[in-house]
Structures are given as C-alpha cells and as structure tokens.
Amino acid sequence: MAAASPSELAHQLKSILEQGRTAALVTVVEGAANVGSKMIVEQSGATFGTLGDFDQAVNEYVTQFLTSLEPMRILTGAELTPESMHPDAQILFERIESEPRVVICGAGHVGAALARLASMLGYAVTLIDDRADFLSPATFLSTVALVLADSWSDTVTKAIGNGVGVSVAVVTRGHSEDEQCLRAVMQSDPAYVGMIGSKRRTRIVLDRLRNAGIDEGKLLHVHAPIGLDIGAVTPEEVALAILAEIVMVRRGGTGTALSSLKRRP
C-alpha cells in the first residue's frame, strides 16, 4: 500500500468523524527511517495509509487499543512485536471518534445542573424541553444547545442522530414525557442511556415499552434509576452522580472507590 498524502489522510479522517465511525491514527514518531508516516485503522478493520514494516503488527494490536478506550498510547517497536526490525522506534496510537455529546431530555433543576456540569467537562450538550421558560440562554453557557420540543419524539430523534458517541439522560417531569423520550432513544443506538426516577417509576416506563414491543436487549442497557450511588440529594449532586456514570461507561471504569482497590506492595 502506498503512503497517503496529508490531504488524503485529512479527507479520510473527516469522513470517519462525519459518519460517526471509530478509528486509530497511528504515527511513527521516533527511531525509524519513516518517522512521520501515518496510517488509519478503523474499528471495522479497514486501513488507510501505511507504516511499512509495522503494518501487520499495528493491525494485530489496534483492536486492543480501541477496546481499552484510552485516548492515546505510545509503544516501542519491541513492545508492538518482538520481531520488530526497529525495536527502539516510538509508535503513537491516537483514538479518532466524534466529540462526546450529551443529550438531556428535561430542563428542570437536575437537567439544567447536568447541562452546566457536562458543558464544563467538555461535552457538547443539547438540552431539550417543551417549556420555553426553562430554556433561557442567560442561564447556560453558549456551548449548550437549547432546543424547544414541539414533539418530544421527533426532537429527541433528531438530536441523537445515529447515536455514536452520544449519552442520553432522560430527566423529564413525568411518566408520559419519559416514555416519549425513551421510545425515541430506542430507535437509535446511543453509547449510554439513563432515566431518572424511583425504581417503581422507571419500571412502569420500561414495562410500557416492553409491552409495546421494544427490543428487550435495548431495554436492558437503560441505566434506570440513573447515576451512581453517591448519596446525592441536591440537583447539583444528582447531576454529578449522573455524569459520573456517563464518564464511567465512556471510559470503561468500574465505579469502585479507588481506595478500596488492592494495592501492590
């Protein structure tokens, strides 16, 4: 395979991001004659560009890197493969995917607090409600997209898109709104879905969707009640518990207190 030009690589990366695919951008950064060479390996296995002698080893390793959910990692040629002709070479792996987004259904106290916190952490935030008074631009950072819903279902469907890299928090004011939002969410495949409410309230909504024929596998992936158990009381604390769970799922964490993990001597 011939080396790709910078413009060809840029075009390929743009296509990956626009279509919501995930890939690794791999670059030789030190210790080999082809320093600066780049290749793209998609999660599907498709490749673009070449690193010469490293291609086979990169293709064999890239699934492990993408599964780890790490944003970047550097390996030596020897770490990549014991048979490397360039054992001291430095190979940079970078994760390529659409920016993480949070779609929040409901702009009440919890939804508003979650929008502010998620935006501060660098998420692209879409906040949806059917009450214009709850969507005042003066209340939120300019990075929060405020969307007035004429129809919960249509608005949520449009906001989620194909679902890639999207976390959805359903925090509306009632059963009916929850059900409309969650029904729309189930038409896509978001990275995370959570719904606020007591066990009884969330069970009622999930049972209604189950009885309506929604796939059981999708319903099992709904985090309900939403968030991690941190003893949250205030809206801001509940928002923190929700965002902590979103980050946990995105980064592959466990939610376990670090102090409880066994330490090696």
Wavefront OBJ file of the C-alpha trace (Angstrom):
o trace
v 0.000 0.000 0.000
v 1.328 3.432 -0.916
v 1.893 6.128 1.686
v -1.038 8.533 1.963
v -0.585 12.251 1.455
v -1.559 14.685 4.242
v -4.591 15.823 2.253
v -5.727 12.219 1.696
v -5.353 11.456 5.396
v -7.279 14.603 6.325
v -10.078 13.682 3.935
v -10.288 10.172 5.395
v -10.345 11.456 8.983
v -13.082 13.936 8.086
v -15.152 11.117 6.602
v -14.710 8.978 9.722
v -15.831 11.778 12.026
v -18.776 12.839 9.869
v -20.075 9.285 9.648
v -19.618 8.564 13.356
v -17.045 5.800 12.907
v -14.178 4.997 15.278
v -10.553 4.528 14.266
v -6.951 4.737 15.391
v -4.497 7.179 13.827
v -1.066 5.550 14.100
v 2.135 7.546 13.633
v 5.832 6.650 13.712
v 7.220 9.431 15.914
v 10.797 8.356 16.609
v 13.536 5.816 15.946
v 12.848 4.655 12.391
v 13.627 5.814 8.881
v 9.961 6.521 8.162
v 9.356 8.923 11.069
v 6.167 10.872 10.408
v 4.485 8.071 8.469
v 0.823 7.657 9.345
v -1.895 5.106 8.834
v -5.527 4.891 9.869
v -7.035 1.650 11.118
v -10.780 1.667 11.635
v -12.647 -0.376 14.220
v -14.112 -2.332 11.317
v -10.602 -3.357 10.250
v -10.408 -1.076 7.209
v -6.994 0.562 6.763
v -5.693 3.657 5.006
v -2.037 4.547 4.513
v 0.981 2.508 5.569
v 3.772 2.344 8.139
v 5.791 -0.126 6.103
v 7.270 -2.889 8.283
v 4.924 -2.024 11.157
v 1.644 -2.583 9.273
v 0.973 -6.179 10.282
v 1.835 -5.618 13.944
v -0.327 -2.480 14.060
v -3.284 -4.311 12.529
v -2.943 -7.091 15.096
v -2.718 -4.657 18.021
v -5.195 -1.916 17.135
v -8.294 -3.767 18.396
v -6.714 -3.983 21.848
v -6.007 -0.262 21.793
v -9.513 0.726 20.694
v -11.123 -1.627 23.217
v -9.120 -0.007 26.019
v -10.929 3.324 25.354
v -7.660 5.194 26.005
v -7.327 8.456 24.026
v -3.666 7.751 23.165
v -0.807 5.359 23.811
v 2.860 5.102 22.754
v 4.547 1.743 22.201
v 8.085 0.889 21.177
v 8.658 -1.310 18.180
v 9.719 -4.099 20.551
v 6.501 -3.754 22.576
v 4.469 -3.833 19.401
v 6.169 -7.001 18.194
v 9.275 -8.865 19.459
v 10.270 -9.414 15.836
v 10.444 -5.701 15.030
v 13.368 -4.559 12.906
v 13.148 -1.225 14.772
v 12.841 -2.166 18.482
v 13.518 1.377 19.700
v 11.013 3.064 17.406
v 8.183 5.006 19.038
v 4.686 4.347 17.659
v 1.872 6.711 18.667
v -1.734 5.450 18.699
v -4.490 8.094 18.846
v -8.191 7.349 19.144
v -10.312 9.080 16.495
v -14.038 9.481 17.092
v -16.733 12.142 17.148
v -16.662 14.504 20.117
v -18.653 13.144 23.065
v -22.170 14.529 23.256
v -24.784 14.577 25.980
v -28.454 14.906 25.077
v -30.562 15.854 28.095
v -34.316 15.400 27.965
v -35.793 17.761 30.536
v -34.540 21.180 31.642
v -35.781 21.109 35.218
v -33.423 21.518 38.187
v -31.493 18.290 37.541
v -31.398 18.658 33.756
v -30.181 22.242 33.981
v -27.481 21.334 36.506
v -26.397 18.401 34.337
v -26.180 20.629 31.246
v -23.910 23.089 33.059
v -21.661 20.381 34.507
v -21.364 18.362 31.281
v -20.506 21.513 29.356
v -17.773 22.380 31.864
v -16.276 18.902 31.337
v -16.031 19.421 27.593
v -19.122 17.593 26.354
v -21.191 19.023 23.541
v -24.571 19.425 25.247
v -28.086 19.516 23.845
v -30.779 20.421 26.385
v -34.388 19.715 25.359
v -37.649 20.787 26.961
v -41.178 21.662 25.873
v -41.290 24.697 28.188
v -39.656 27.801 26.731
v -39.298 29.403 30.172
v -36.853 26.641 31.152
v -34.551 27.319 28.202
v -33.326 30.838 28.851
v -29.965 31.445 27.105
v -28.913 33.678 30.001
v -28.948 30.624 32.277
v -26.470 28.476 30.342
v -23.080 28.653 28.678
v -23.151 29.374 24.962
v -21.848 25.832 24.355
v -25.187 24.367 25.474
v -27.623 23.976 22.576
v -31.136 24.772 23.802
v -33.947 23.062 21.886
v -37.653 23.689 22.382
v -39.622 20.499 21.721
v -42.895 20.680 19.843
v -42.799 16.890 19.810
v -40.588 15.068 22.293
v -40.208 12.076 19.999
v -39.227 13.983 16.856
v -36.945 16.403 18.692
v -35.086 13.685 20.612
v -34.687 11.530 17.499
v -33.144 14.440 15.598
v -30.842 15.380 18.482
v -29.455 11.864 18.900
v -28.801 11.153 15.229
v -27.084 7.801 14.769
v -26.222 7.689 18.474
v -22.468 7.249 18.051
v -20.661 8.890 20.969
v -23.958 10.152 22.405
v -25.026 9.826 26.049
v -28.711 10.409 26.727
v -30.128 11.416 30.106
v -33.914 11.285 30.411
v -34.756 13.568 33.327
v -38.215 14.898 32.447
v -41.050 15.800 34.790
v -43.339 12.793 34.307
v -44.117 9.264 33.051
v -45.555 10.377 29.725
v -42.583 12.551 28.808
v -40.143 9.841 29.945
v -41.870 7.273 27.773
v -41.941 9.508 24.697
v -38.253 10.310 25.039
v -37.149 6.769 25.751
v -39.210 5.379 22.881
v -37.349 7.775 20.550
v -33.991 6.847 22.075
v -34.633 3.158 21.434
v -34.754 3.833 17.700
v -31.034 4.589 17.763
v -28.032 3.078 19.497
v -26.510 5.642 21.892
v -23.380 4.935 23.876
v -25.308 5.490 27.126
v -28.954 5.823 28.115
v -30.166 6.652 31.605
v -33.552 7.569 33.043
v -34.238 9.347 36.323
v -36.874 8.274 38.813
v -37.622 5.768 41.528
v -37.422 2.040 40.825
v -41.208 1.980 40.599
v -41.403 4.897 38.152
v -38.660 3.577 35.893
v -40.141 0.064 35.963
v -43.531 1.403 34.833
v -41.984 3.170 31.838
v -39.800 0.218 30.869
v -42.743 -2.195 31.172
v -44.830 0.007 28.877
v -42.091 -0.025 26.266
v -41.589 -3.758 26.702
v -45.303 -4.337 26.148
v -45.137 -2.111 23.071
v -42.587 -4.467 21.535
v -39.336 -2.615 22.177
v -36.385 -4.998 21.969
v -35.546 -6.413 25.395
v -31.819 -6.201 24.717
v -32.043 -2.442 24.274
v -34.134 -2.013 27.406
v -31.558 -3.924 29.441
v -28.962 -1.296 28.529
v -31.005 1.525 30.057
v -29.475 2.739 33.329
v -32.562 3.165 35.468
v -32.580 4.669 38.009
v -29.871 6.835 36.508
v -26.493 7.629 38.055
v -24.064 6.246 40.612
v -24.949 5.885 44.274
v -23.051 8.746 45.920
v -25.813 9.711 48.323
v -26.817 12.662 46.145
v -29.516 14.994 47.468
v -29.356 18.371 45.725
v -29.913 18.766 41.953
v -26.227 19.534 41.518
v -25.242 16.378 43.387
v -27.676 14.295 41.332
v -26.185 15.802 38.171
v -22.726 14.818 39.420
v -23.907 11.249 40.038
v -25.337 11.076 36.506
v -22.263 12.497 34.814
v -20.012 10.202 36.843
v -21.885 7.220 35.434
v -21.689 8.628 31.896
v -17.910 9.050 32.243
v -17.607 5.569 33.759
v -19.349 3.974 30.784
v -17.427 6.058 28.268
v -14.024 5.355 29.810
v -14.649 1.758 30.814
v -14.448 2.416 34.561
v -15.984 0.352 37.345
v -17.388 2.970 39.709
v -15.372 1.413 42.533
v -13.756 3.683 45.121
v -10.050 3.824 44.281
v -9.191 3.485 47.968
v -10.863 0.076 48.034
v -8.690 -1.373 45.279
v -5.932 -3.706 46.362
v -2.545 -2.075 46.180
v 0.565 -3.940 45.217
v 3.447 -3.691 47.694
l 1 2 3 4 5 6 7 8 9 10 11 12 13 14 15 16 17 18 19 20 21 22 23 24 25 26 27 28 29 30 31 32 33 34 35 36 37 38 39 40 41 42 43 44 45 46 47 48 49 50 51 52 53 54 55 56 57 58 59 60 61 62 63 64 65 66 67 68 69 70 71 72 73 74 75 76 77 78 79 80 81 82 83 84 85 86 87 88 89 90 91 92 93 94 95 96 97 98 99 100 101 102 103 104 105 106 107 108 109 110 111 112 113 114 115 116 117 118 119 120 121 122 123 124 125 126 127 128 129 130 131 132 133 134 135 136 137 138 139 140 141 142 143 144 145 146 147 148 149 150 151 152 153 154 155 156 157 158 159 160 161 162 163 164 165 166 167 168 169 170 171 172 173 174 175 176 177 178 179 180 181 182 183 184 185 186 187 188 189 190 191 192 193 194 195 196 197 198 199 200 201 202 203 204 205 206 207 208 209 210 211 212 213 214 215 216 217 218 219 220 221 222 223 224 225 226 227 228 229 230 231 232 233 234 235 236 237 238 239 240 241 242 243 244 245 246 247 248 249 250 251 252 253 254 255 256 257 258 259 260 261 262 263 264 265
